Structure formats: structure tokens, C-alpha cells
Amino acid sequence: MLDALATLWHDIADIPHLKTYLTTAWVVYLLVLAGWIILQKREPAATLSWLLSLAALPYIGFLIYFALGPQKIKRQRLRRHRSRDGMDAHEAICPPDQLCTELALLGQAVTGLPPSSATRADLLVDGAATYEALLAAIAAATNHVHLEYYIFERDRTGTRVRDALIERARAGVRVRLLLDAVGAGKANRRFLKPLLDAGGEQCWFHPTQFKPFSRPWVNLRTHRKIVVIDGTVGFAGGINITDEENDALRADAYRDLHLRVEGEVVRGLQQVFVEDWIYASGQGRADFAGTVLWAPKEDAPPGEIPVQVLTSGPDSDWEAIHRLQVGAIHDADERVWLVTPYFVPGEAAMMALTSAALAGLDVRLLVPKLSDSRFVTYAARSYFDELLAAGVKVYEYGPRMLHTKALLCDERLAVLGSANFDHRSFRLNFEVGLLFRDEGFGRRLAALLEGEFASATPVHNARNRSLWRNRLPEALARLASPLL
């Protein structure tokens, strides 16, 4: 067999001008592919990374870019815009009061969601507290329960939440469950069938089936965690539905943070869910007839906690959450505390953090000692030297995996939600967050983060760093960071 293949290759190689044809085809391939990528007008580093990667993978590189590259984002944006056409959005007009800060106006401009307020905002630490609050809210639902999750496992935690939804569906409550097709892929048809039999509804965000002449959406995921109960109670944050985050079941459960809110702000979370549901299900706005999406304004007076819903995803060029976080850092006067499980910043974010530290602000970064991705851990550590040199205090949390995503600037501004501080969350994932501008909420978050920093290990410049075990892997991971 091997001799036959060798003979065939030798015969092909003797074909006149074959090398010339192959070389010409290769050059044309590179020129066409390079032009296609360059016209996307991405950051130079990301563009060069794609060009070098695809040039090293003849022809196969084209298939990789077709499935994972940024070109599809433009087409996806057009489809998502169509899903908005039938929606009745609440007023996107910033009221003429103290809510209209420059940052709030920026948030409205890049998301279309106006500043709002909450009558109540509870910080839920770790999964057990979050699931208990979530189950209590589901049990009290009388009109609808809307859930959107990246991960929803068919384990003990997932089964408990599913059964709570089944009970409400049997009671006549409209239950809609939107799951990411990749992150929640283990929640199979058999697991979800009892919910559907009870009258609940479920659909998948970006199913990954490969169809002829269509691009699989394997790289564009909904990373959002949204729950809306009767249009009056909302949940958002970083906690998925899984035993992996349930500290009542596992001693090594992720350390994480979630939010329960009430008041006008729930309107924004509802709007995000409805848009995602219409887009993913293909249903129209009429499907929500009979669903009380949000309480009338007279029944939901403005609260005392200024807050704004933030969204971002590949359907927008503005990288809204990234832009708002960088703006918040620049706006800080005293301190910038950042907690994230994945730290792979772009140039603007890195410049904002180091500039704040060089200006004398109390800048702290808390990351996991070892995340669930060793590659991302190496990429994050590649930035430590520059951060430490600028005066940023860097901490590593362990042994539990840190999954909290929070930014606190001074005591008046905080951003919490589903977005990590990395390229994937800023550009590829569909994310949701809440921007608080309230000193009382900021003080509560500051007290919580103080405890996290106190239990973490400070990173020092004098740490032992081997070339082969540390510096080289970190440098290589940093090189690929624009593609993460």
C-alpha cells in the first residue's frame, strides 16, 4: 500500500508544470483569504494572528476560518436585528436626572438600554444561596418564568431546577427555557421531555448541526445567565445550573457571585431575554401574547438604586461591556478592584489598568490560582509583570476555582454579570451585566471583595519563574491571546 502511494506521488510530481500550478494556486489562495480577513478591519494583532495561522494550514485553514472566524459576525448581526423588528422596547430615553451620567449615556448609546433603577439588589454568594433564592422565586411565579443559561446540567442541581419548572408549568405558568447548544449540550431530549410534557417550552441558541452551504455557529455562544419571574424579579450574574457550582454538594465548588434584583431594571433583563428567544426560536412577538412581560410603570415606581442593564455580543461593533468597563476604570478616583476567572485583556483595558495604578489609585486584580483552562491561566500570567511594574496588586485565589466577575470603581460604581475580562467575552460571546451607580451597593460589594483578597495569595515580582515551566508557556499563550 505504501509503495503504491509513493509511486502515485512520484508520478504526480512528474506532471509538467505541476509545481507551477500548485504554487500559483497557493498564492491565489493566500491573496484571496488575506483580502477577506483584512476587509474585516479587526485589530491588527488579531488580523495578523489569523493570517499567520491560516497560512500555516493550507486550505484546511479556510475551513477553520469559515467555522470560527469573525466574518460570520456580520451576517449574524443582520439576523439578530431582524429579530428586534416586532418588539415593543421600553423607552430608550435617558431621564433628565442624576441617572444621566456620562457613563450612563455611553451605556445607552452602545446598548439601546436606558439607565434604570432597582428597589432591591441582593448579592448572592456561591451556588447554594443562588439556587435557594432562584427556586423560591420560581415557586412564587404566577404568570411566567423565563430562563436563559449557558450551562444547564442534568445533574442533581439541574434536575432540582427542572422539576421546579415542571411544577409551575403544570400549574399553568408559562415556562420558557433558552439554553446554549454547546454549553448546555448535556441537557438532552430525555432530560427535558418531562418539562415539555408539562407544557413548558425550550429552545436552543445556535444549534451546531452542520448543514450544506451554511456556517455552523460553534464559536458564537450565549454566555448569559438570565432569569425573569413575572416581569418583577430578575436574576443575573456568573452562576450556571450545575453541581460544579453548588457548594452545598461539593467542597470544591466554584467560588462565584450572582444577583437578585427587583424594580424597573427587570424590564431590561426581560427585553434581552425576549429578543434572544425570538431570535433563537424563530417565533414572533405574538408568541408572548398573554405574558405580562413587565409591570406597568405605576406599579413599578423608580427605586433608590441606580442601575443599568448592559449587553454585548458579536451582533454589535461597540463591544459595549468592554467599553463600559474601560470607561469606568478611567472614571475612577480612588480605587479599581477587578475580579475575573479569565484575564486576557486588550490594549485599551491593559492601558486603563496600568494608568490607574501609575496615577496612584488602589488597583487590585484577583484571578484563580489555576483556572479550568491551563492555557488561559498561562495567558493571564503573561500580563503579571507589566501589571506589577505599574503598581497593580495581583492576587491568586485558590484552591477553589474562582468564577466571580466583578469590577468595583471607588464605592459608587460596580459592574457585575456574565462577562469575563477577555477577548471571547468582549467580542464573541453574548453577555449581560448590570452597571450599578450606588454607594450603598458599592460598600456591600467592597466588603465582600475585601474578604476575597484577604483569603488570596499576593503575587510578587520576586516569584520563582522557570523558563520552560513558566515564561515560555506564558509567552506562547500570550501570542495566541487575540484568538482566545
NORRA-V772021 format. One record per backbone hydrogen bond with DSSP energy under -0.5 kcal/mol. CO is the residue of the C=O (numbers start at 1). NH is the residue of the N-H. Records with the same first field share a line. If there is no record, write none. Layout:
BEGIN
CO=NH ; NH
END
This chain:
BEGIN
1=5
2=6
3=7
4=8
5=9
6=10
7=11
8=12
9=13
10=14
12=15
15=18
17=21
18=22
19=23
20=24
21=25
22=26
23=27
24=28
25=29
26=30
27=31
28=32
29=33
30=34
31=35
32=36
33=37
34=38
35=39
37=40
38=41
43=47
44=48
45=49
46=50
47=51
48=52
49=53
50=54
51=55
52=56
54=57
57=61
58=60
59=63
60=64
61=65
62=66
63=67
64=68
65=69
69=72
70=73 ; 74
71=74 ; 75
72=76
73=77
74=78
75=79
76=80
77=81
78=82
79=83
80=84
81=84
82=85
84=87
87=89
91=93
95=97
97=100
99=101
101=105
102=106
103=107
104=108
105=109
106=110
107=111
108=112
112=114
116=307
117=265
118=305
120=262
122=124 ; 260
123=125
124=126 ; 258
125=129
126=130
127=131
128=132
129=133
130=134
131=135
132=136
133=137
134=138
135=139
136=140
138=141
143=174
144=230
145=176
146=228
147=178
148=226
149=180
151=241
155=159
156=160
157=161
158=162
159=163
160=164
161=165
162=166
163=167
164=168
165=169
166=170
167=171
168=173
169=172
173=175
174=145 ; 176
175=201
176=147 ; 178
177=179 ; 203
178=149
179=205
180=184
182=185
184=187
186=188
188=192
189=193
190=194
192=195 ; 196
193=197
194=198
195=200
196=199
201=177
203=179
204=206
205=181
207=217
209=211
211=214
216=218
217=220
219=221
221=223 ; 430
225=237
226=148
227=235
228=146 ; 230
229=232 ; 233
231=295
232=263
233=229
234=261
235=227
236=259
238=240
240=242
241=153
242=245
243=246
244=254
245=127 ; 247
246=249 ; 250
250=253
254=256
255=403 ; 404
256=126
257=238
258=124
259=236
260=122
261=234
262=119 ; 120
263=266
264=267 ; 268
265=268 ; 269
266=270
267=271
268=272
269=273
270=274
271=275
272=276
273=277
274=278
275=279
276=280
277=281
278=282
284=287
285=288
286=289
288=291
290=292
291=293
296=299 ; 300
297=300
304=306
305=118
306=437
307=116
308=435
310=433
312=431
313=316
319=323
320=324
321=325
322=326
323=327
324=328
325=329
326=330
327=331
328=332
329=332
334=362
335=410
336=338 ; 364
337=408
338=366
339=406
342=344 ; 421
344=423
346=350
347=351
348=352
349=353
350=354
351=355
352=356
353=357
354=358
355=359
356=361
357=360
361=363
362=336 ; 364
363=393
364=338
365=395
366=340
367=397
373=377
374=378
375=379
376=380
377=381
378=382
380=383
381=384
383=387
384=388
385=389
386=390
387=391 ; 392
388=391
392=394
393=365
394=459
395=367
396=457
397=369
401=255 ; 403
405=417
406=339
407=415
408=337 ; 410
409=412 ; 413
413=409
414=436
415=407
416=434
420=422
421=344
422=426
423=427 ; 428
424=428 ; 429
428=314
429=431
430=223
431=312
432=418
433=310
434=416 ; 436
435=308
436=414
438=442
439=443
440=444
441=445
442=446
443=447
444=448
445=449
446=450
447=451
448=452
449=453
450=454
451=455
453=456
456=458
457=396
460=463
466=470 ; 471
467=472
470=474
471=475
472=476
473=477
474=478
475=479
476=480
478=481
480=483
481=484
END
